[in-house]
């Protein structure tokens, strides 16, 4: 496993000038077959008011985990079961008497995390991250209808993107490229443990930016 780290981010505004909703998601545009058989999951949605002070906070820990996803109306509802997994490891999902479980992770392919569906039926699987004190991981990437005997593979890099959009809810599965461009993109591995960021709006152009506080 790579050196463990946690990132705490605060996004804040003061007298922004217009009410706006921001959406945060971990999206690596270079990921193979993105929006084909693997889909990002919305991490955080937060509304910022026109006047006054507002803030949104998120925490990320680089402890990855696979989960058996439970999805309703396009939203990730819960993880039926999960297992921590480190980069370079693989696990197998099995079912016995309606109880699903992941096997103890073993050595897999270098630089990847892998999960094999050995349940005898189609399964929805997600990979996400597990913050300290949480029993279930926060989903980041969703794989739907994984066939029996099939394997999901991810080279997971925590690229955080912030968008100005009200089209999504938290835990929504993003099925296609987001129409509005990201206003901020950052590899979380390159940040300090605690960082503060200011959301700003240019009154003349209406352009939003996120800058270090």
N, CA, C and O of each residue as an XYZ file, in Angstrom:
852
protein
N       0.845     -1.211      0.000
C       0.000      0.000      0.000
C       0.867      1.242      0.000
O       1.907      1.270      0.658
N       0.451      2.283     -0.738
C       1.161      3.547     -0.694
C       1.014      4.161      0.693
O       0.147      3.772      1.476
N       1.871      5.121      0.975
C       1.846      5.760      2.287
C       0.452      6.321      2.568
O      -0.091      7.070      1.755
N      -0.128      5.965      3.713
C      -1.498      6.424      4.002
C      -1.552      7.932      4.194
O      -0.642      8.521      4.777
N      -2.617      8.555      3.705
C      -2.788      9.987      3.906
C      -4.271     10.313      3.924
O      -5.105      9.555      3.427
N      -4.574     11.461      4.509
C      -5.933     11.997      4.546
C      -5.893     13.441      4.077
O      -4.957     14.180      4.381
N      -6.917     13.832      3.334
C      -7.018     15.208      2.860
C      -8.350     15.795      3.329
O      -9.416     15.236      3.071
N      -8.269     16.921      4.016
C      -9.455     17.650      4.459
C      -9.505     18.963      3.678
O      -8.575     19.767      3.747
N     -10.594     19.177      2.935
C     -10.732     20.387      2.132
C     -11.941     21.187      2.591
O     -13.006     20.629      2.856
N     -11.766     22.486      2.680
C     -12.859     23.418      2.958
C     -12.987     24.381      1.784
O     -12.025     25.060      1.423
N     -14.178     24.440      1.190
C     -14.473     25.394      0.121
C     -15.426     26.428      0.693
O     -16.472     26.071      1.236
N     -15.084     27.691      0.579
C     -15.860     28.732      1.254
C     -16.095     29.922      0.331
O     -15.373     30.130     -0.645
N     -17.119     30.692      0.664
C     -17.400     31.926     -0.080
C     -17.942     32.969      0.882
O     -18.429     32.651      1.967
N     -17.846     34.217      0.459
C     -18.414     35.311      1.241
C     -18.947     36.359      0.272
O     -18.200     36.909     -0.537
N     -20.250     36.630      0.363
C     -20.895     37.585     -0.546
C     -20.570     37.241     -2.000
O     -20.001     38.051     -2.731
N     -20.936     36.045     -2.398
C     -20.600     35.532     -3.728
C     -21.240     36.361     -4.839
O     -20.675     36.479     -5.926
N     -22.416     36.936     -4.576
C     -23.081     37.768     -5.569
C     -24.193     37.070     -6.320
O     -25.005     37.718     -6.980
N     -24.236     35.739     -6.222
C     -25.285     34.970     -6.878
C     -25.381     33.610     -6.204
O     -24.366     32.999     -5.871
N     -26.601     33.146     -6.009
C     -26.773     31.809     -5.435
C     -26.339     30.766     -6.449
O     -26.671     30.860     -7.631
N     -25.596     29.770     -5.981
C     -25.047     28.783     -6.905
C     -24.890     27.440     -6.188
O     -24.723     27.385     -4.970
N     -24.947     26.374     -6.961
C     -24.743     25.025     -6.429
C     -23.464     24.452     -7.014
O     -23.252     24.498     -8.226
N     -22.614     23.912     -6.153
C     -21.398     23.254     -6.625
C     -21.538     21.745     -6.449
O     -22.200     21.268     -5.527
N     -20.912     21.019     -7.340
C     -20.895     19.558     -7.277
C     -19.451     19.082     -7.317
O     -18.661     19.543     -8.141
N     -19.111     18.161     -6.428
C     -17.769     17.598     -6.359
C     -17.820     16.119     -6.722
O     -18.701     15.389     -6.268
N     -16.870     15.686     -7.540
C     -16.768     14.275     -7.897
C     -15.317     13.939     -8.206
O     -14.554     14.791     -8.661
N     -14.947     12.694     -7.954
C     -13.617     12.197     -8.283
C     -13.680     11.601     -9.678
O     -14.185     10.494     -9.865
N     -13.166     12.338    -10.661
C     -13.279     11.925    -12.055
C     -11.916     12.017    -12.731
O     -11.323     13.093    -12.810
N     -11.432     10.892    -13.211
C     -10.186     10.849    -13.983
C     -10.563     10.670    -15.452
O     -10.922      9.571    -15.874
N     -10.483     11.734    -16.219
C     -10.902     11.694    -17.622
C     -10.058     10.749    -18.470
O     -10.484     10.336    -19.549
N      -8.863     10.404    -17.990
C      -7.981      9.516    -18.746
C      -8.307      8.038    -18.512
O      -7.694      7.166    -19.127
N      -9.266      7.752    -17.631
C      -9.587      6.366    -17.312
C     -10.214      5.669    -18.514
O     -11.127      6.196    -19.150
N      -9.713      4.484    -18.810
C     -10.209      3.716    -19.947
C     -11.665      3.320    -19.747
O     -12.047      2.901    -18.655
N     -12.477      3.446    -20.783
C     -13.901      3.080    -20.837
C     -14.763      3.824    -19.817
O     -15.797      3.316    -19.383
N     -14.333      5.026    -19.438
C     -15.154      5.861    -18.574
C     -16.462      6.187    -19.286
O     -16.456      6.509    -20.474
N     -17.580      6.105    -18.571
C     -18.945      6.300    -19.068
C     -19.390      5.186    -20.018
O     -20.423      5.312    -20.676
N     -18.627      4.105    -20.095
C     -19.031      2.942    -20.881
C     -19.385      1.772    -19.959
O     -20.505      1.263    -20.000
N     -18.446      1.356    -19.146
C     -18.752      0.311    -18.171
C     -18.349      0.711    -16.756
O     -18.436     -0.092    -15.827
N     -17.914      1.934    -16.601
C     -17.571      2.473    -15.279
C     -17.993      3.933    -15.220
O     -17.815      4.688    -16.175
N     -18.562      4.317    -14.070
C     -19.213      5.614    -13.988
C     -18.877      6.285    -12.652
O     -18.973      5.642    -11.607
N     -18.483      7.569    -12.664
C     -18.227      8.278    -11.410
C     -19.508      8.435    -10.597
O     -20.616      8.393    -11.133
N     -19.330      8.615     -9.307
C     -20.450      8.840     -8.396
C     -20.267     10.213     -7.748
O     -19.173     10.548     -7.295
N     -21.331     10.997     -7.705
C     -21.255     12.330     -7.101
C     -20.893     12.214     -5.624
O     -21.515     11.462     -4.874
N     -19.889     12.964     -5.226
C     -19.412     12.918     -3.848
C     -20.146     13.930     -2.971
O     -20.676     13.576     -1.918
N     -20.175     15.182     -3.405
C     -20.715     16.251     -2.566
C     -21.464     17.259     -3.420
O     -21.007     17.624     -4.503
N     -22.614     17.708     -2.936
C     -23.362     18.800     -3.549
C     -23.641     19.818     -2.454
O     -24.103     19.468     -1.368
N     -23.358     21.080     -2.749
C     -23.539     22.112     -1.729
C     -23.991     23.410     -2.375
O     -23.493     23.797     -3.432
N     -24.933     24.076     -1.733
C     -25.471     25.342     -2.252
C     -24.821     26.506     -1.499
O     -24.720     26.495     -0.272
N     -24.380     27.515     -2.270
C     -23.770     28.719     -1.719
C     -24.696     29.901     -1.997
O     -25.158     30.080     -3.124
N     -24.961     30.697     -0.982
C     -25.890     31.806     -1.109
C     -25.285     33.045     -1.764
O     -24.070     33.161     -1.926
N     -26.172     33.962     -2.134
C     -25.762     35.200     -2.812
C     -24.987     36.112     -1.876
O     -23.976     36.694     -2.269
N     -25.453     36.240     -0.645
C     -24.778     37.090      0.336
C     -24.473     36.289      1.583
O     -25.136     35.294      1.876
N     -23.463     36.731      2.316
C     -23.082     36.042      3.536
C     -22.014     34.989      3.288
O     -21.545     34.802      2.165
N     -21.642     34.307      4.365
C     -20.571     33.316      4.320
C     -21.142     31.902      4.225
O     -22.112     31.559      4.900
N     -20.517     31.095      3.371
C     -20.921     29.696      3.186
C     -19.674     28.840      3.058
O     -18.600     29.317      2.689
N     -19.848     27.547      3.376
C     -18.709     26.652      3.189
C     -19.182     25.219      3.012
O     -20.265     24.838      3.455
N     -18.341     24.442      2.356
C     -18.552     22.995      2.212
C     -17.249     22.311      2.596
O     -16.165     22.820      2.314
N     -17.361     21.157      3.239
C     -16.174     20.444      3.688
C     -16.243     18.979      3.257
O     -17.303     18.355      3.303
N     -15.097     18.443      2.837
C     -14.995     17.030      2.480
C     -13.686     16.480      3.008
O     -12.716     17.214      3.197
N     -13.673     15.172      3.245
C     -12.463     14.480      3.693
C     -12.265     13.237      2.852
O     -13.216     12.511      2.559
N     -11.021     12.996      2.465
C     -10.667     11.834      1.656
C      -9.487     11.114      2.304
O      -8.494     11.741      2.673
N      -9.604      9.791      2.439
C      -8.513      8.948      2.909
C      -8.184      7.944      1.816
O      -9.092      7.387      1.200
N      -6.904      7.704      1.564
C      -6.525      6.845      0.447
C      -6.586      5.355      0.794
O      -5.810      4.557      0.268
N      -7.504      4.990      1.677
C      -7.804      3.576      1.912
C      -8.943      3.187      0.990
O     -10.090      3.566      1.229
N      -8.643      2.435     -0.063
C      -9.666      2.058     -1.028
C     -10.470      0.869     -0.524
O     -10.019      0.126      0.348
N     -11.660      0.695     -1.077
C     -12.525     -0.418     -0.691
C     -13.481     -0.732     -1.831
O     -13.983      0.170     -2.501
N     -13.726     -2.018     -2.041
C     -14.767     -2.457     -2.962
C     -16.050     -2.679     -2.177
O     -16.016     -3.023     -0.996
N     -17.179     -2.480     -2.842
C     -18.461     -2.753     -2.202
C     -19.433     -3.323     -3.231
O     -19.324     -3.064     -4.429
N     -20.379     -4.103     -2.732
C     -21.488     -4.562     -3.563
C     -22.537     -3.462     -3.515
O     -23.106     -3.180     -2.461
N     -22.790     -2.842     -4.663
C     -23.616     -1.642     -4.695
C     -25.100     -1.977     -4.693
O     -25.536     -2.960     -5.292
N     -25.859     -1.146     -4.012
C     -27.312     -1.191     -4.057
C     -27.784      0.146     -4.617
O     -27.539      1.196     -4.022
N     -28.459      0.106     -5.758
C     -28.788      1.307     -6.519
C     -30.295      1.408     -6.731
O     -30.954      0.419     -7.053
N     -30.835      2.616     -6.547
C     -32.247      2.885     -6.797
C     -32.381      4.188     -7.566
O     -31.851      5.216     -7.145
N     -33.084      4.152     -8.689
C     -33.353      5.344     -9.496
C     -32.080      6.120     -9.829
O     -32.063      7.350     -9.792
N     -31.024      5.389    -10.153
C     -29.790      6.035    -10.569
C     -28.930      6.579     -9.460
O     -27.926      7.242     -9.721
N     -29.310      6.306     -8.205
C     -28.529      6.765     -7.067
C     -27.959      5.586     -6.296
O     -28.626      4.570     -6.102
N     -26.728      5.737     -5.866
C     -26.085      4.739     -5.033
C     -26.675      4.848     -3.631
O     -26.412      5.817     -2.919
N     -27.473      3.857     -3.234
C     -28.183      3.930     -1.951
C     -27.314      3.453     -0.794
O     -27.218      4.119      0.237
N     -26.687      2.303     -0.969
C     -25.879      1.758      0.115
C     -24.966      0.674     -0.413
O     -25.095      0.220     -1.550
N     -24.042      0.270      0.437
C     -23.164     -0.850      0.135
C     -23.616     -2.043      0.962
O     -23.602     -1.995      2.192
N     -24.013     -3.106      0.289
C     -24.484     -4.275      1.016
C     -23.385     -4.926      1.825
O     -23.620     -5.401      2.936
N     -22.184     -4.949      1.271
C     -21.010     -5.439      1.970
C     -19.799     -4.817      1.314
O     -19.876     -4.374      0.168
N     -18.674     -4.775      2.024
C     -17.489     -4.142      1.456
C     -16.235     -4.788      2.012
O     -16.283     -5.540      2.986
N     -15.103     -4.479      1.374
C     -13.805     -4.990      1.823
C     -12.741     -3.945      1.494
O     -12.731     -3.383      0.399
N     -11.855     -3.690      2.439
C     -10.738     -2.801      2.164
C      -9.768     -3.487      1.211
O      -9.535     -4.692      1.305
N      -9.216     -2.715      0.306
C      -8.276     -3.262     -0.665
C      -7.201     -2.222     -0.939
O      -7.485     -1.027     -1.020
N      -5.978     -2.682     -1.079
C      -4.870     -1.793     -1.378
C      -4.481     -1.917     -2.848
O      -4.796     -2.913     -3.500
N      -3.802     -0.909     -3.356
C      -3.339     -0.951     -4.735
C      -2.431     -2.169     -4.919
O      -1.532     -2.420     -4.115
N      -2.689     -2.923     -6.004
C      -1.931     -4.142     -6.258
C      -2.591     -5.386     -5.695
O      -1.998     -6.464     -5.693
N      -3.847     -5.235     -5.206
C      -4.560     -6.383     -4.643
C      -5.849     -6.658     -5.405
O      -6.372     -5.791     -6.106
N      -6.355     -7.891     -5.254
C      -7.629     -8.276     -5.845
C      -8.440     -9.057     -4.823
O      -7.890     -9.633     -3.885
N      -9.751     -9.068     -5.016
C     -10.669     -9.769     -4.130
C     -11.766    -10.409     -4.969
O     -11.956    -10.053     -6.132
N     -12.487    -11.356     -4.372
C     -13.560    -12.044     -5.080
C     -14.861    -11.889     -4.307
O     -14.892    -12.040     -3.086
N     -15.944    -11.582     -5.038
C     -17.277    -11.482     -4.446
C     -18.004    -12.805     -4.654
O     -18.127    -13.283     -5.782
N     -18.485    -13.393     -3.561
C     -19.211    -14.657     -3.636
C     -20.538    -14.531     -2.886
O     -20.768    -13.572     -2.149
N     -21.405    -15.531     -3.096
C     -22.718    -15.557     -2.435
C     -23.010    -16.959     -1.930
O     -22.797    -17.944     -2.637
N     -23.495    -17.039     -0.707
C     -23.900    -18.312     -0.125
C     -25.118    -18.077      0.745
O     -25.058    -17.326      1.718
N     -26.231    -18.723      0.394
C     -27.485    -18.611      1.148
C     -27.895    -17.140      1.303
O     -28.254    -16.690      2.391
N     -27.830    -16.400      0.179
C     -28.243    -14.994      0.114
C     -27.353    -14.061      0.930
O     -27.734    -12.922      1.199
N     -26.185    -14.527      1.320
C     -25.224    -13.673      2.013
C     -24.035    -13.440      1.082
O     -23.393    -14.388      0.632
N     -23.751    -12.177      0.803
C     -22.664    -11.821     -0.102
C     -21.430    -11.430      0.712
O     -21.544    -10.820      1.775
N     -20.264    -11.785      0.205
C     -19.042    -11.432      0.914
C     -17.872    -11.361     -0.056
O     -17.835    -12.054     -1.073
N     -16.928    -10.512      0.284
C     -15.683    -10.396     -0.468
C     -14.609    -11.222      0.232
O     -14.569    -11.292      1.460
N     -13.746    -11.840     -0.555
C     -12.647    -12.621      0.006
C     -11.540    -11.700      0.511
O     -11.452    -10.532      0.132
N     -10.695    -12.264      1.383
C      -9.526    -11.523      1.841
C      -8.659    -11.152      0.646
O      -8.299    -12.030     -0.138
N      -8.315     -9.889      0.484
C      -7.540     -9.482     -0.696
C      -6.202    -10.215     -0.789
O      -5.550    -10.488      0.219
N      -5.814    -10.524     -2.020
C      -4.536    -11.171     -2.283
C      -3.809    -10.390     -3.368
O      -4.360     -9.451     -3.943
N      -2.585    -10.775     -3.640
C      -1.782    -10.061     -4.622
C      -2.426    -10.128     -6.004
O      -2.816    -11.196     -6.476
N      -2.528     -8.965     -6.637
C      -3.091     -8.872     -7.980
C      -2.106     -8.212     -8.921
O      -0.907     -8.484     -8.861
N      -2.602     -7.347     -9.786
C      -1.759     -6.664    -10.759
C      -1.210     -5.366    -10.171
O      -1.917     -4.639     -9.473
N       0.030     -5.097    -10.457
C       0.696     -3.914     -9.930
C      -0.012     -2.644    -10.380
O      -0.340     -2.491    -11.557
N      -0.246     -1.735     -9.440
C      -0.841     -0.447     -9.741
C      -2.345     -0.446     -9.875
O      -2.940      0.602    -10.124
N      -2.986     -1.615     -9.712
C      -4.430     -1.726     -9.917
C      -5.113     -2.289     -8.677
O      -4.474     -2.912     -7.829
N      -6.419     -2.060     -8.587
C      -7.276     -2.789     -7.654
C      -8.278     -3.567     -8.495
O      -8.764     -3.065     -9.508
N      -8.591     -4.804     -8.075
C      -9.413     -5.687     -8.888
C     -10.420     -6.424     -8.014
O     -10.143     -6.758     -6.862
N     -11.594     -6.668     -8.588
C     -12.624     -7.468     -7.924
C     -13.252     -8.391     -8.954
O     -13.592     -7.964    -10.057
N     -13.404     -9.656     -8.591
C     -13.973    -10.659     -9.480
C     -15.352    -11.049     -8.956
O     -15.518    -11.298     -7.762
N     -16.333    -11.100     -9.843
C     -17.684    -11.522     -9.483
C     -17.795    -13.034     -9.635
O     -17.804    -13.555    -10.751
N     -17.877    -13.726     -8.519
C     -18.044    -15.183     -8.526
C     -19.347    -15.591     -7.842
O     -19.395    -16.592     -7.128
N     -20.411    -14.803     -8.067
C     -21.681    -15.060     -7.382
C     -22.643    -15.913     -8.195
O     -23.626    -16.425     -7.657
N     -22.367    -16.072     -9.495
C     -23.284    -16.806    -10.349
C     -24.371    -15.946    -10.962
O     -25.271    -16.464    -11.623
N     -24.301    -14.622    -10.749
C     -25.312    -13.703    -11.291
C     -24.682    -12.347    -11.524
O     -23.581    -12.074    -11.044
N     -25.387    -11.486    -12.271
C     -24.919    -10.121    -12.480
C     -24.867     -9.372    -11.150
O     -25.726     -9.558    -10.289
N     -23.856     -8.529    -10.994
C     -23.716     -7.757     -9.767
C     -23.287     -6.333    -10.087
O     -22.594     -6.086    -11.074
N     -23.711     -5.392     -9.231
C     -23.245     -4.018     -9.288
C     -22.149     -3.855     -8.241
O     -22.351     -4.175     -7.070
N     -21.008     -3.365     -8.658
C     -19.844     -3.247     -7.781
C     -19.323     -1.816     -7.847
O     -19.382     -1.178     -8.898
N     -18.818     -1.316     -6.736
C     -18.246      0.027     -6.693
C     -16.904     -0.021     -5.985
O     -16.657     -0.884     -5.143
N     -16.048      0.917     -6.342
C     -14.814      1.142     -5.597
C     -14.874      2.556     -5.052
O     -15.301      3.484     -5.738
N     -14.444      2.705     -3.823
C     -14.471      4.012     -3.184
C     -13.394      4.092     -2.136
O     -12.405      3.362     -2.196
N     -13.578      4.980     -1.168
C     -12.569      5.178     -0.129
C     -13.224      5.129      1.243
O     -14.402      5.452      1.398
N     -12.450      4.724      2.222
C     -12.971      4.521      3.576
C     -12.302      5.494      4.532
O     -11.111      5.375      4.821
N     -13.068      6.452      5.018
C     -12.537      7.393      6.001
C     -12.522      6.779      7.392
O     -13.305      5.877      7.691
N     -11.641      7.265      8.226
C     -11.510      6.757      9.585
C     -12.842      6.860     10.322
O     -13.485      7.910     10.310
N     -13.246      5.784     10.954
C     -14.488      5.758     11.716
C     -15.696      5.314     10.931
O     -16.738      5.027     11.519
N     -15.585      5.250      9.600
C     -16.706      4.808      8.773
C     -16.719      3.284      8.658
O     -15.669      2.647      8.566
N     -17.921      2.712      8.663
C     -18.046      1.271      8.471
C     -18.130      0.908      6.992
O     -17.684     -0.165      6.585
N     -18.698      1.797      6.197
C     -18.847      1.559      4.769
C     -18.150      2.666      3.987
O     -18.112      3.811      4.439
N     -17.597      2.340      2.816
C     -16.859      3.335      2.040
C     -17.765      4.326      1.336
O     -18.943      4.060      1.096
N     -17.196      5.467      1.012
C     -17.843      6.437      0.141
C     -17.597      6.008     -1.299
O     -16.439      5.889     -1.699
N     -18.645      5.769     -2.098
C     -18.429      5.293     -3.471
C     -17.848      6.392     -4.353
O     -18.220      7.559     -4.229
N     -16.935      6.015     -5.244
C     -16.350      6.978     -6.176
C     -16.511      6.540     -7.620
O     -16.662      7.377     -8.509
N     -16.480      5.230     -7.862
C     -16.560      4.705     -9.222
C     -17.436      3.459     -9.210
O     -17.225      2.550     -8.408
N     -18.420      3.422    -10.105
C     -19.452      2.379    -10.104
C     -19.372      1.547    -11.382
O     -19.222      2.082    -12.481
N     -19.473      0.241    -11.219
C     -19.497     -0.708    -12.335
C     -20.843     -1.440    -12.279
O     -21.147     -2.097    -11.283
N     -21.652     -1.330    -13.342
C     -22.971     -1.965    -13.267
C     -23.004     -3.262    -14.073
O     -22.309     -3.424    -15.076
N     -23.837     -4.171    -13.591
C     -24.097     -5.456    -14.233
C     -22.803     -6.164    -14.629
O     -22.585     -6.494    -15.795
N     -21.963     -6.386    -13.639
C     -20.726     -7.134    -13.852
C     -21.084     -8.615    -13.962
O     -21.697     -9.174    -13.053
N     -20.712     -9.238    -15.052
C     -21.091    -10.621    -15.291
C     -20.400    -11.600    -14.367
O     -19.327    -11.320    -13.834
N     -21.029    -12.758    -14.180
C     -20.423    -13.810    -13.365
C     -19.098    -14.237    -14.003
O     -19.029    -14.503    -15.203
N     -18.067    -14.295    -13.190
C     -16.745    -14.642    -13.683
C     -15.981    -13.466    -14.250
O     -14.806    -13.600    -14.593
N     -16.632    -12.307    -14.355
C     -15.974    -11.123    -14.893
C     -15.255    -10.353    -13.788
O     -15.544    -10.512    -12.602
N     -14.335     -9.536    -14.204
C     -13.485     -8.802    -13.279
C     -13.583     -7.310    -13.551
O     -13.590     -6.878    -14.703
N     -13.658     -6.527    -12.481
C     -13.567     -5.073    -12.619
C     -12.180     -4.646    -12.155
O     -11.657     -5.141    -11.157
N     -11.607     -3.723    -12.898
C     -10.242     -3.270    -12.638
C     -10.217     -1.753    -12.653
O     -10.823     -1.125    -13.521
N      -9.524     -1.170    -11.701
C      -9.420      0.285    -11.640
C      -8.009      0.694    -11.268
O      -7.399      0.144    -10.351
N      -7.508      1.669    -12.000
C      -6.271      2.335    -11.629
C      -6.704      3.664    -11.033
O      -6.791      4.675    -11.730
N      -6.972      3.649     -9.734
C      -7.684      4.754     -9.115
C      -6.739      5.879     -8.713
O      -5.836      5.688     -7.899
N      -6.961      7.057     -9.298
C      -6.229      8.263     -8.935
C      -7.245      9.287     -8.452
O      -8.209      9.565     -9.166
N      -7.060      9.864     -7.251
C      -8.073     10.776     -6.695
C      -8.011     12.168     -7.310
O      -7.501     13.109     -6.700
N      -8.542     12.286     -8.540
C      -8.626     13.586     -9.209
C      -9.970     14.211     -8.840
O     -11.018     13.749     -9.290
N      -9.936     15.250     -8.028
C     -11.165     15.911     -7.600
C     -11.490     17.053     -8.549
O     -10.628     17.866     -8.881
N     -12.751     17.105     -8.983
C     -13.222     18.170     -9.864
C     -14.443     18.850     -9.226
O     -15.288     18.202     -8.609
N     -14.503     20.157     -9.396
C     -15.630     20.949     -8.896
C     -16.357     21.557    -10.090
O     -15.742     22.136    -10.985
N     -17.673     21.413    -10.082
C     -18.509     21.927    -11.162
C     -19.570     22.866    -10.597
O     -20.001     22.720     -9.453
N     -19.979     23.825    -11.411
C     -21.140     24.652    -11.097
C     -22.323     24.015    -11.814
O     -22.469     24.165    -13.027
N     -23.157     23.314    -11.080
C     -24.311     22.645    -11.674
C     -25.290     22.232    -10.582
O     -24.892     21.870     -9.475
N     -26.563     22.292    -10.911
C     -27.603     21.833     -9.979
C     -28.309     20.595    -10.535
O     -29.408     20.253    -10.098
N     -27.678     19.933    -11.489
C     -28.299     18.793    -12.173
C     -28.108     17.465    -11.450
O     -28.641     16.444    -11.884
N     -27.356     17.466    -10.353
C     -27.022     16.205     -9.697
C     -27.309     16.267     -8.200
O     -27.330     17.336     -7.591
N     -27.527     15.092     -7.634
C     -27.648     14.939     -6.187
C     -26.472     14.113     -5.686
O     -25.812     13.419     -6.459
N     -26.220     14.196     -4.396
C     -25.167     13.358     -3.819
C     -25.501     11.886     -4.036
O     -26.651     11.473     -3.883
N     -24.505     11.112     -4.388
C     -24.562      9.672     -4.686
C     -25.180      9.371     -6.043
O     -25.387      8.201     -6.366
N     -25.489     10.403     -6.864
C     -25.955     10.148     -8.214
C     -24.842      9.494     -9.041
O     -23.683      9.903     -8.966
N     -25.199      8.493     -9.817
C     -24.254      7.850    -10.720
C     -24.216      8.671    -12.011
O     -25.242      8.839    -12.670
N     -23.044      9.177    -12.369
C     -22.898     10.052    -13.536
C     -22.720      9.181    -14.772
O     -21.678      8.550    -14.950
N     -23.738      9.147    -15.625
C     -23.763      8.218    -16.753
C     -23.086      8.754    -18.012
O     -22.807      7.987    -18.933
N     -22.821     10.041    -18.063
C     -22.195     10.621    -19.239
C     -21.410     11.855    -18.869
O     -21.552     12.383    -17.766
N     -20.580     12.319    -19.788
C     -19.739     13.475    -19.520
C     -20.584     14.673    -19.084
O     -21.646     14.928    -19.651
N     -20.119     15.388    -18.099
C     -20.837     16.540    -17.559
C     -20.765     17.688    -18.566
O     -19.697     17.992    -19.096
N     -21.897     18.315    -18.820
C     -21.977     19.332    -19.879
C     -21.176     20.579    -19.554
O     -20.568     21.170    -20.446
N     -21.164     20.991    -18.293
C     -20.407     22.185    -17.917
C     -18.975     21.793    -17.557
O     -18.760     20.753    -16.935
N     -17.997     22.612    -17.941
C     -16.607     22.278    -17.608
C     -16.339     22.454    -16.122
O     -16.995     23.248    -15.449
N     -15.374     21.710    -15.626
C     -14.977     21.858    -14.230
C     -14.329     23.222    -14.022
O     -13.580     23.696    -14.876
N     -14.618     23.845    -12.896
C     -13.985     25.129    -12.589
C     -12.710     24.925    -11.782
O     -11.949     25.870    -11.573
N     -12.469     23.689    -11.324
C     -11.271     23.400    -10.503
C     -10.989     21.919    -10.584
O     -11.899     21.098    -10.461
N      -9.727     21.572    -10.791
C      -9.297     20.177    -10.869
C      -8.012     20.012    -10.077
O      -7.088     20.815    -10.212
N      -7.948     18.970     -9.249
C      -6.767     18.786     -8.416
C      -6.570     17.311     -8.072
O      -7.513     16.625     -7.680
N      -5.351     16.838     -8.220
C      -4.977     15.514     -7.728
C      -4.770     15.647     -6.221
O      -3.878     16.369     -5.774
N      -5.583     14.961     -5.453
C      -5.533     15.124     -3.998
C      -4.212     14.679     -3.394
O      -3.859     15.110     -2.296
N      -3.485     13.831     -4.088
C      -2.197     13.386     -3.547
C      -1.211     14.549     -3.433
O      -0.266     14.481     -2.647
N      -1.422     15.609     -4.206
C      -0.489     16.729     -4.200
C      -0.823     17.822     -3.197
O      -0.130     18.838     -3.143
N      -1.880     17.632     -2.397
C      -2.278     18.646     -1.426
C      -1.756     18.345     -0.030
O      -1.390     17.211      0.278
N      -1.725     19.379      0.815
C      -1.435     19.186      2.234
C      -2.648     18.535      2.906
O      -3.715     18.419      2.302
N      -2.476     18.119      4.139
C      -3.567     17.422      4.834
C      -4.792     18.316      4.990
O      -5.916     17.844      4.822
N      -4.603     19.580      5.304
C      -5.710     20.534      5.466
C      -5.496     21.702      4.506
O      -4.443     22.340      4.526
N      -6.490     21.981      3.671
C      -6.417     23.140      2.782
C      -7.764     23.853      2.744
O      -8.818     23.228      2.862
N      -7.706     25.179      2.578
C      -8.894     26.012      2.455
C      -8.892     26.671      1.075
O      -7.852     27.094      0.570
N     -10.097     26.747      0.473
C     -10.234     27.275     -0.877
C     -11.403     28.255     -0.928
O     -12.450     28.025     -0.322
N     -11.208     29.344     -1.658
C     -12.253     30.352     -1.809
C     -12.943     30.211     -3.158
O     -12.291     30.183     -4.201
N     -14.265     30.123     -3.126
C     -15.073     30.145     -4.337
C     -15.395     31.604     -4.655
O     -15.945     32.328     -3.825
N     -15.042     32.022     -5.877
C     -15.251     33.406     -6.264
C     -16.024     33.497     -7.580
O     -16.007     32.578     -8.400
N     -16.695     34.627     -7.753
C     -17.420     34.897     -8.993
C     -17.048     36.275     -9.508
O     -17.128     37.262     -8.777
N     -16.641     36.342    -10.766
C     -16.342     37.617    -11.402
C     -17.663     38.251    -11.831
O     -18.361     37.718    -12.695
N     -18.000     39.377    -11.233
C     -19.295     40.008    -11.502
C     -19.424     40.447    -12.962
O     -20.532     40.473    -13.498
N     -18.329     40.787    -13.599
C     -18.375     41.279    -14.974
C     -18.591     40.150    -15.981
O     -19.329     40.311    -16.953
N     -17.945     39.007    -15.744
C     -18.017     37.892    -16.705
C     -18.915     36.762    -16.245
O     -19.332     35.933    -17.053
N     -19.224     36.720    -14.935
C     -19.993     35.608    -14.393
C     -19.173     34.347    -14.224
O     -19.723     33.285    -13.931
N     -17.873     34.446    -14.403
C     -16.982     33.283    -14.324
C     -16.655     32.946    -12.872
O     -16.377     33.828    -12.060
N     -16.695     31.652    -12.565
C     -16.389     31.182    -11.216
C     -14.982     30.599    -11.184
O     -14.531     29.959    -12.134
N     -14.305     30.836    -10.071
C     -12.977     30.265     -9.862
C     -12.878     29.780     -8.419
O     -13.617     30.231     -7.544
N     -11.955     28.859     -8.193
C     -11.642     28.374     -6.861
C     -10.150     28.612     -6.654
O      -9.325     28.092     -7.404
N      -9.804     29.400     -5.633
C      -8.408     29.757     -5.374
C      -8.074     29.444     -3.922
O      -8.948     29.435     -3.055
N      -6.819     29.192     -3.679
C      -6.394     28.877     -2.308
C      -6.618     30.065     -1.397
O      -6.297     31.200     -1.751
N      -7.165     29.807     -0.233
C      -7.460     30.882      0.720
C      -6.170     31.393      1.359
O      -6.210     32.300      2.190
